[in-house]
Amino acid sequence: MTQYGILLSFTLYPAIGSLIVAAIMHWYQLDDRTVEKIRRQLNVQQHESSSHDRECSQ
């Protein structure tokens, strides 16, 4: 019984998880507008993080 559980843990569960992720990725379409929005948000976060790091090191 233990070997069966280990087998499921290493094969079936990851396969099910991969199918779920594939379905989510199929419905979550990235267009140019969304990519640019994400890029702007990351740039703002990076700027805030570097400003915070400089303040903490002083």
Number of C-alpha atoms within 10 A of each C-alpha: 6 7 8 8 11 11 12 13 12 10 11 13 12 12 13 11 11 12 12 12 11 12 11 11 11 10 8 9 9 11 8 9 9 11 11 12 11 12 12 12 12 12 12 12 12 12 12 11 12 12 11 11 11 9 9 8 6 5
